[in-house]
């Protein structure tokens, strides 16, 4: 067996032994760790005796023999147990115990993987179900040749990645949680590599990072593409993952690829950055869509407040309901300086990071920060229904701090929403996929960097605006009527007349006095019913008369009565303050987003004054905002159907309904 597909098919067939005892979605919990175990067993086979000899020689010495044992193994890991899988299988009655002893003999970096897989539980379950020996026997079948002399690390990594993909797709209910469709990953990797013109050079070295690496798809596909272009290039893969099982799978794949698995860190990147001081050449990520970051909130805010511009989150923080932009800021914080070659980033978002939040909000400030620094190179709008657990629209953002001269100060927007082919069979919400030609089309649009039906190029300032507050004058009519009485009754100042103070000596007397005052005011309203004016000075005189019988009325009560009398009247004169300035009407206040390059006075004259001639701008309330209206730029008007076609459809439906009615009543 010498093809990846043959190895995958054989290993996939082993899962059939689990049918009935395991759910289909659980097969990977057994097959993936066993695949790792068999490969490691064979990798260490040729140096097994040297490791055992070194373990005997260093036993009891007061230093950690880890370095010596790794040297003896010729690998980044080792196993000090006298057992191997063949010996475990040679004693069927003690297979479970022996297998545990064998796994315990691995170096810590490997043991951590099996612990995260919860492999101890799987051994127990398989033993009770009388499946352990049968599964082990299948992995020891000579047809499954996984020795490194026959299967290279790169080839083994491809086998393992294909198994991950199959198990993920076989589990529709969880497929999208930690697995990004391979063709989407391939597009992201090609976009990142499109601007890396030195990747084909002999001896090229690159570091690749994913802060939400899941099972490692982004890292593996980037590695695969680089190897296709330059087999002599050296890649060092790094990542971090919150989910323990996904972390175990990713670490396993790195181990099988010959990468250092210790470069894949566990726990949350946002609150426990495993690589705070590292910088990377290439970065890719598909962070969770719309997932709360409440658990990380305190750590994120503490880092923001403690480190300021030197921390990851200096630009701002998004709402707690979606932490995707925090991952992007983490990646931007890990760029290499331009003098060291700079960095390129591809990250998958839903629509929210494009436009959520108004001027001054966290998301807007983050977008503005990115555009001000000219880091955003391109955004690709992907087709819907590409992902396993959601059918929503998604976008790939491409960022770099080493833009080509032609791209400086500009952002390219690519519309790939119609570039897809149907899936032969739906997998969860995934009904479409990017074909090889579709990916090439996107890369072609990116490389061409030209305006067209599917490509728009705009200056950075196009995506920024000034949010201004537009006020209109307050115009009031004052009238004593039934509505005014009802408004007064609802006011807090009027109601509190009958509420005694906390320290009053005689609460009942205070309540009675307050209720009497309320009655006096109501009677005064009844006596003055019909009075009206548009002059505030006259209105204040009316208020004074209405409260004439109240001893020392408070300013709050006087205002409550004046407010009760007032109602908006567009024909009334403008209300002015003591200096003669027009007072704004809070109910008519509005905001306008003025493109950054457009003079505010010109905008107001053109877009506002023709409709509301008495409006003005409140300058102190101006704020700079940013949003990316990608879908608007690609909007294509579709005229409605001719009325004749609609009438024809209605007539056909009416005829059909009449036919059904006759059949029912016949």
C-alpha positions in Angstrom: 0.0 0.0 0.0 1.8 3.1 -1.2 -0.8 5.8 -1.8 -2.3 8.2 0.6 -5.8 7.3 -0.5 -5.0 3.6 0.1 -3.8 4.3 3.6 -6.8 6.4 4.3 -9.3 3.9 3.0 -7.7 1.1 5.1 -7.8 3.2 8.3 -11.3 4.4 7.5 -12.4 0.8 7.2 -11.2 0.1 10.7 -13.9 2.5 12.0 -16.5 -0.1 10.9 -15.5 -2.2 13.9 -16.9 0.5 16.1 -20.4 0.5 14.6 -23.0 0.0 17.3 -20.7 0.6 20.2 -19.9 4.2 19.1 -21.9 6.9 17.4 -20.6 7.7 13.9 -19.6 11.1 15.2 -17.4 9.5 17.8 -15.3 7.2 15.6 -12.5 9.8 15.3 -11.9 9.6 19.1 -10.6 6.1 18.6 -9.2 6.0 15.1 -7.2 9.3 15.2 -5.2 8.5 18.4 -4.6 4.9 17.3 -3.3 6.2 14.0 -0.9 8.5 15.9 0.1 5.7 18.2 0.9 3.3 15.3 3.0 5.9 13.5 5.0 6.8 16.6 5.5 3.2 17.4 7.1 2.6 13.9 9.1 5.9 14.0 10.8 4.8 17.3 11.2 1.2 16.3 14.7 1.5 14.8 16.2 3.2 17.8 14.1 1.4 20.5 17.1 -0.4 22.0 19.3 2.7 22.2 16.6 4.5 24.1 16.2 1.7 26.5 20.0 1.5 27.1 20.1 5.3 27.7 17.2 5.1 30.1 19.0 2.4 32.1 22.2 4.3 32.1 20.6 7.6 33.4 18.2 6.0 35.8 18.7 7.3 39.4 20.9 10.3 38.3 19.9 13.7 39.6 19.2 15.4 36.3 16.5 15.3 33.6 17.7 12.8 30.9 15.2 14.2 28.4 17.8 15.7 26.0 19.8 12.5 26.1 16.8 10.3 25.5 15.7 12.4 22.5 19.2 12.2 21.1 19.1 8.4 21.5 15.7 8.2 19.8 16.8 10.6 17.0 13.5 12.3 17.3 11.9 15.1 19.3 10.2 12.4 21.5 10.9 8.9 22.8 9.4 6.0 24.7 11.2 4.3 27.7 8.8 1.4 28.0 10.2 -2.1 27.0 6.8 -2.6 25.3 5.8 -1.8 21.7 2.4 -2.3 20.0 3.4 -5.8 18.8 4.2 -6.9 22.3 1.0 -5.4 23.6 -1.0 -7.3 21.0 1.0 -10.5 21.9 -0.7 -10.7 25.3 -4.5 -10.3 24.5 -5.7 -10.9 28.1 -3.5 -8.0 29.3 -3.8 -5.8 26.3 -5.5 -2.9 28.1 -3.0 -2.8 31.0 0.0 -3.2 28.7 -1.3 -0.4 26.4 -1.6 2.0 29.3 2.0 1.1 30.4 3.3 1.6 26.9 1.6 5.1 26.6 2.9 6.1 30.0 6.5 5.5 28.7 6.3 8.3 26.1 7.9 11.6 26.7 5.7 14.4 28.1 5.0 16.1 24.8 3.4 12.9 23.5 1.6 11.9 26.7 -0.1 15.3 26.8 -1.6 14.5 23.4 -3.1 11.2 24.5 -4.4 12.8 27.7 -6.2 15.5 25.7 -7.6 12.7 23.5 -8.9 11.1 26.7 -7.5 8.0 25.4 -7.5 6.3 28.8 -11.3 6.4 28.6 -11.3 4.9 25.1 -9.0 2.0 26.2 -11.4 1.2 29.1 -14.5 1.3 26.8 -12.9 -0.7 24.0 -11.7 -3.3 26.5 -15.2 -3.7 28.0 -16.7 -3.9 24.6 -14.2 -6.6 23.6 -13.0 -4.3 20.7 -9.5 -3.3 21.9 -7.6 -6.3 20.6 -9.5 -6.3 17.3 -8.8 -2.6 16.7 -5.2 -3.0 17.7 -4.9 -6.0 15.4 -6.1 -4.0 12.4 -3.5 -1.3 13.0 -0.8 -3.9 13.2 -2.0 -5.4 9.8 1.1 -5.6 7.5 -1.1 -4.0 4.8 -1.1 -0.8 6.8 2.6 0.2 6.3 3.3 3.4 8.1 7.0 3.1 8.7 8.9 6.3 8.0 11.1 4.4 5.5 7.9 3.9 3.4 5.9 6.9 4.4 7.5 10.3 4.7 6.5 12.8 7.4 4.9 15.0 4.7 3.0 12.0 3.3 1.9 10.9 6.8 0.7 14.4 7.5 -1.5 14.3 4.3 -2.9 10.9 5.5 -3.8 12.3 8.9 -5.3 15.5 7.5 -7.5 13.5 5.2 -8.7 11.4 8.1 -9.5 14.6 10.1 -11.5 15.9 7.2 -13.5 12.7 6.7 -14.3 12.3 10.4 -15.3 16.0 10.6 -17.6 15.7 7.5 -19.1 12.5 8.9 -20.2 14.3 12.0 -22.6 17.0 10.6 -23.6 18.2 14.1 -20.1 19.2 15.0 -18.3 19.4 11.7 -18.0 23.2 11.5 -17.0 23.9 15.1 -13.3 23.2 14.7 -12.9 22.4 11.0 -12.8 24.9 8.1 -13.6 23.4 4.6 -10.3 22.5 2.9 -11.0 24.6 -0.2 -11.7 27.7 1.9 -8.4 27.1 3.7 -6.6 26.7 0.4 -8.0 30.0 -0.9 -6.8 31.8 2.3 -3.3 30.2 2.0 -3.0 31.1 -1.7 -4.0 34.7 -0.9 -1.4 34.9 1.8 1.3 33.4 -0.4 0.3 35.5 -3.4 2.2 38.5 -2.0 5.2 36.4 -0.7 7.4 36.7 -3.7 10.4 35.1 -2.0 8.8 31.8 -1.0 10.2 30.1 -4.1 13.8 31.0 -3.4 16.2 28.2 -2.4 16.5 27.9 1.4 13.4 30.0 2.0 12.4 29.9 5.7 9.0 31.0 6.9 7.1 30.9 10.2 3.3 30.3 10.1 0.9 31.1 12.9 -2.8 30.5 13.6 -4.3 31.9 16.9 -7.4 29.7 16.6 -5.9 26.7 14.9 -8.6 24.1 15.6 -7.3 20.8 14.2 -4.6 22.5 12.2 -6.1 22.9 8.8 -4.7 26.4 8.1 -1.2 25.3 9.1 -1.3 22.1 7.2 -2.6 23.5 3.9 -0.1 26.3 4.0 2.6 23.8 4.5 1.3 21.7 1.6 1.1 24.7 -0.8 4.6 25.8 0.1 6.0 22.3 -0.5 4.2 22.3 -3.9 6.0 25.5 -4.9 9.4 24.9 -3.2 10.2 21.5 -1.8 13.3 22.9 -0.2 11.6 25.6 1.8 11.5 25.2 5.5 8.3 26.0 7.4 7.9 26.3 11.2 4.3 26.0 12.2 2.8 27.6 15.4 -0.7 27.8 16.8 -3.0 27.9 19.8 -6.3 26.2 20.4 -8.9 26.4 23.2 -10.7 23.0 22.6 -8.7 20.2 24.2 -9.6 17.5 21.6 -8.9 19.8 18.6 -5.7 20.8 20.3 -4.7 17.1 20.6 -5.5 16.5 16.9 -3.5 19.5 15.8 -0.5 18.5 18.0 -0.7 15.0 16.6 -0.7 16.3 13.0 2.3 18.5 13.7 4.1 15.5 15.3 3.4 13.3 12.3 4.6 16.0 9.9 7.9 16.2 11.7 7.0 19.6 13.2 7.6 20.4 16.9 4.2 19.7 18.5 5.2 21.9 21.5 4.7 24.9 19.2 0.9 24.3 19.4 -0.3 25.8 22.6 -3.5 25.0 24.6 -6.1 27.3 26.2 -7.5 30.7 25.0 -5.3 32.9 22.9 -7.1 36.0 24.1 -6.5 35.5 27.8 -3.4 33.3 27.8 -1.3 34.1 24.8 1.2 31.2 24.5 3.5 33.2 22.2 3.6 36.7 23.5 7.1 37.5 22.2 7.1 35.7 18.9 6.6 37.3 15.4 5.6 35.5 12.3 5.9 35.7 8.5 2.5 34.3 7.6 -0.7 34.2 9.7 -4.0 32.6 9.0 -7.2 32.1 11.1 -10.8 31.3 11.1 -11.9 32.5 14.6 -15.4 31.6 15.8 -18.2 33.7 14.3 -20.3 35.6 16.8 -18.9 33.9 19.9 -18.9 35.7 23.3 -15.6 36.4 24.9 -17.0 37.0 28.4 -14.6 34.4 29.9 -11.7 36.4 28.5 -13.1 39.8 29.3 -11.2 40.6 32.5 -7.8 39.4 31.0 -8.4 41.4 27.8 -9.4 44.6 29.5 -6.5 44.2 32.0 -4.0 43.8 29.1 -5.5 46.8 27.3 -5.3 49.0 30.3 -1.9 47.8 31.5 0.0 47.8 28.2 -1.7 50.5 26.2 -0.2 50.9 22.8 2.3 48.1 23.6 -0.5 45.6 24.1 -2.6 43.6 21.7 -5.8 45.5 22.2 -4.9 49.2 22.2 -7.1 50.0 19.2 -10.3 49.1 21.0 -12.5 46.1 22.0 -15.6 44.8 20.2 -18.9 44.0 22.0 -18.7 41.0 24.2 -21.0 39.1 21.8 -18.3 38.7 19.2 -14.6 38.5 19.8 -13.4 38.0 16.2 -11.7 41.3 15.9 -9.6 40.5 19.0 -8.0 37.6 17.1 -7.2 40.0 14.3 -5.6 42.4 16.7 -3.6 39.5 18.2 -2.3 38.7 14.7 -1.4 42.3 13.9 0.5 42.4 17.2 2.6 39.5 16.0 3.8 40.9 12.7 7.4 41.1 11.8 8.8 44.6 11.2 9.0 45.7 7.6 12.8 45.7 7.9 12.7 41.9 8.6 10.4 41.2 5.7 7.0 42.1 7.3 4.1 39.8 7.5 1.0 38.7 5.6 -2.4 37.8 7.2 -5.6 36.1 6.0 -8.5 35.9 8.4 -12.1 34.7 7.8 -15.0 36.8 9.3 -18.7 37.0 9.0 -20.3 40.3 8.0 -20.2 41.9 11.4 -16.6 43.2 11.4 -17.3 45.0 8.1 -19.8 47.5 9.5 -20.9 46.8 13.1 -20.7 49.7 15.6 -21.1 53.4 14.9 -18.4 56.1 14.9 -16.4 56.0 18.1 -17.4 52.3 18.9 -14.8 49.6 19.4 -15.3 47.9 16.0 -15.2 51.3 14.2 -12.1 52.3 16.0 -10.4 49.0 15.1 -11.3 49.4 11.4 -10.1 53.0 11.5 -6.8 52.0 13.1 -6.2 49.4 10.4 -7.0 51.8 7.6 -5.0 54.7 9.1 -2.0 52.4 9.1 -2.7 51.1 5.6 -2.6 47.4 6.6 -5.8 46.3 4.8 -4.9 44.9 1.4 -8.0 43.1 0.2 -11.4 41.6 1.2 -13.0 38.7 -0.6 -16.7 38.1 -0.3 -17.3 34.4 -0.3 -20.4 32.4 -1.4 -22.9 31.5 1.2 -23.4 27.9 2.4 -19.7 27.1 2.3 -19.4 26.1 6.0 -20.7 23.0 7.8 -22.4 24.8 10.8 -23.6 28.0 9.2 -24.9 29.2 5.8 -24.2 32.9 6.4 -22.1 35.2 4.2 -18.3 35.1 5.0 -15.4 37.2 4.0 -11.6 36.8 3.8 -9.6 39.8 4.9 -6.0 40.0 3.7 -3.7 42.3 5.6 0.0 43.1 5.4 2.5 45.7 6.6 4.5 45.4 3.3 2.0 46.4 0.6 3.3 46.6 -3.0 3.7 50.1 -4.2 0.7 50.0 -6.4 -1.6 48.9 -3.5 -0.5 51.5 -1.0 -3.3 53.6 0.3 -5.9 51.4 -1.4 -8.1 48.4 -0.6 -9.2 45.9 -3.2 -12.7 44.3 -2.8 -13.4 41.1 -4.6 -16.9 39.7 -5.2 -16.6 35.9 -5.3 -20.2 35.3 -4.1 -21.2 33.6 -7.4 -18.0 31.6 -7.8 -19.0 28.1 -6.5 -20.2 24.7 -7.5 -22.8 22.5 -5.8 -21.8 19.8 -3.3 -22.6 16.3 -4.5 -24.2 15.8 -1.1 -25.0 18.4 1.5 -23.0 18.2 4.7 -24.8 20.1 7.4 -25.2 23.7 6.2 -22.5 23.1 3.5 -24.2 22.9 0.2 -21.6 24.6 -1.9 -17.9 24.5 -2.4 -15.1 26.4 -4.1 -13.9 24.5 -7.2 -10.3 24.7 -8.2 -11.2 27.1 -11.0 -13.1 29.3 -8.6 -10.1 29.7 -6.4 -7.9 30.4 -9.4 -10.4 33.1 -10.6 -10.2 34.8 -7.2 -6.4 34.7 -7.3 -6.5 36.0 -10.8 -8.6 39.0 -9.7 -6.3 39.7 -6.9 -3.1 39.5 -9.0 -4.6 41.7 -11.8 -5.5 44.4 -9.3 -7.9 46.1 -11.7 -11.4 47.6 -11.5 -14.1 45.4 -13.0 -17.4 43.7 -12.4 -16.0 41.5 -9.6 -13.2 43.8 -8.4 -13.4 47.3 -6.9 -10.5 49.4 -5.7 -10.9 52.3 -3.3 -8.7 54.7 -1.4 -8.5 54.0 2.3 -10.3 57.3 3.0 -13.4 56.0 1.1 -14.2 53.7 4.1 -13.9 56.5 6.7 -16.5 59.1 7.5 -17.3 61.9 10.0 -20.5 61.3 11.9 -22.1 64.7 12.5 -25.1 65.7 14.6 -27.7 67.6 12.7 -30.0 69.7 14.9 -33.3 71.5 14.1 -34.9 74.2 16.1 -37.3 73.6 18.9 -40.8 75.0 18.0 -43.4 74.8 20.7 -47.1 75.7 21.3 -48.2 76.0 25.0 -51.9 75.1 25.7 -53.9 74.3 28.8 -56.1 71.3 27.9 -56.9 67.8 29.0 -53.7 66.4 27.4 -51.6 68.8 29.4 -53.3 67.6 32.6 -52.6 64.0 31.7 -48.9 64.7 30.9 -48.6 66.5 34.3 -50.1 63.6 36.1 -47.5 61.3 34.6 -44.6 63.6 35.6 -42.4 62.5 38.5 -42.4 66.0 40.1 -46.2 66.1 40.3 -46.4 62.5 41.7 -43.8 63.2 44.3 -45.9 66.0 45.9 -47.9 63.2 47.6 -44.8 61.2 48.6 -43.4 62.2 52.1 -39.7 62.7 52.7 -37.9 59.9 54.5 -37.3 62.0 57.6 -40.7 63.7 57.9 -42.3 63.4 61.4 -45.9 63.0 60.3 -46.0 61.0 57.0 -49.8 61.0 56.9 -50.1 64.7 57.2 -47.4 65.2 54.5 -49.4 62.9 52.1 -52.6 64.8 52.8 -50.8 68.1 52.2 -49.3 66.9 48.9 -52.6 65.5 47.6 -54.2 68.8 48.4 -51.5 70.6 46.4 -52.2 68.2 43.5 -55.9 69.0 43.7 -55.2 72.8 43.7 -53.0 72.5 40.5 -55.7 70.4 38.8 -58.3 73.0 39.7 -56.1 75.7 38.4 -55.7 73.9 35.1 -59.5 73.6 34.9 -59.9 77.3 35.5 -57.4 78.2 32.9 -58.5 75.7 30.3 -58.2 77.0 26.7 -55.3 79.3 27.3 -52.6 79.0 24.6 -49.5 80.8 23.3 -46.4 80.3 21.3 -44.3 82.7 23.4 -42.3 81.0 26.1 -42.4 84.2 28.3 -46.2 84.1 28.1 -46.1 80.4 28.9 -44.0 81.0 32.0 -46.5 83.5 33.2 -49.3 80.9 32.7 -47.3 78.5 34.8 -46.8 81.1 37.5 -50.6 81.6 37.6 -51.3 77.9 37.7 -49.0 77.5 40.7 -50.0 80.8 42.4 -51.8 78.9 45.2 -48.7 76.6 45.9 -46.4 77.9 48.5 -42.8 78.1 47.2 -43.1 75.7 44.3 -39.8 74.1 43.3 -38.0 74.7 40.1 -38.5 71.0 39.2 -42.3 71.4 39.6 -42.4 74.6 37.5 -40.5 72.9 34.8 -42.8 69.9 34.9 -45.9 72.1 34.5 -44.2 74.0 31.6 -43.3 70.7 29.9 -46.9 69.5 30.4 -48.2 72.6 28.6 -45.9 72.3 25.7 -46.4 70.5 22.5 -44.4 70.6 19.2 -45.8 72.8 16.5 -43.9 73.1 13.2 -45.6 76.5 12.6 -44.7 78.0 15.9 -41.8 80.4 16.3 -38.3 79.1 17.2 -37.6 78.8 20.9 -34.4 80.7 21.8 -32.2 80.8 24.9 -31.4 83.9 26.9 -28.7 84.9 24.4 -31.1 84.6 21.5 -29.7 81.4 20.1 -32.1 78.8 18.7 -32.6 75.8 21.0 -32.3 72.4 19.4 -35.2 69.9 19.4 -33.9 66.6 20.8 -36.7 64.7 19.1 -35.7 66.1 15.7 -31.9 65.5 16.2 -30.4 63.2 13.6 -26.9 62.1 12.5 -25.3 62.0 9.1 -22.2 60.1 7.9 -20.2 62.4 5.8 -17.4 60.8 3.6 -14.1 61.9 5.0 -13.0 63.8 1.9 -16.2 65.8 1.5 -16.4 69.3 3.2 -19.2 69.2 5.8 -20.7 72.5 4.6 -21.0 71.2 1.0 -22.6 68.0 2.2 -25.1 69.8 4.4 -26.0 72.2 1.5 -26.5 69.4 -0.9 -28.0 66.6 1.2 -29.7 68.2 4.1 -30.8 71.8 3.6 -33.0 71.2 0.5 -35.2 69.0 2.8 -34.9 70.8 6.2 -33.8 74.4 5.5 -33.6 75.3 9.2 -31.1 72.6 10.2 -27.6 73.2 11.5 -24.6 71.1 12.5 -23.5 70.7 16.1 -19.7 70.7 15.6 -18.6 69.4 19.0 -20.5 66.2 18.4 -18.5 65.3 15.3 -16.8 61.8 15.4 -14.6 59.9 12.9 -16.0 56.5 12.0 -15.2 53.6 9.6 -17.2 50.9 7.8 -16.7 48.8 4.7 -19.9 48.7 2.6 -18.7 45.9 0.4 -22.1 44.6 -0.7 -23.2 48.2 -1.7 -20.3 48.5 -4.0 -21.3 45.3 -5.9 -25.1 46.0 -5.8 -26.7 45.4 -9.2 -30.2 46.8 -9.8 -32.7 44.2 -10.8 -35.9 45.7 -12.3 -39.2 44.3 -11.1 -41.0 41.9 -13.4 -43.5 43.5 -15.9 -47.0 43.9 -14.5 -48.3 41.7 -17.3 -46.3 38.7 -16.0 -47.4 39.3 -12.4 -51.1 39.5 -13.6 -50.7 36.3 -15.5 -49.3 34.5 -12.5 -52.1 35.7 -10.3 -54.7 34.5 -12.8 -53.1 31.1 -12.9 -53.1 30.9 -9.1 -56.7 32.0 -9.0 -57.7 29.3 -11.5 -55.8 26.7 -9.5 -57.5 27.7 -6.3 -60.9 27.6 -7.9 -60.2 24.1 -9.3 -59.2 22.9 -5.8 -62.4 24.5 -4.3 -64.6 22.7 -6.8 -62.9 19.4 -6.1 -63.5 19.8 -2.3 -67.1 20.9 -2.6 -68.1 18.5 -5.4 
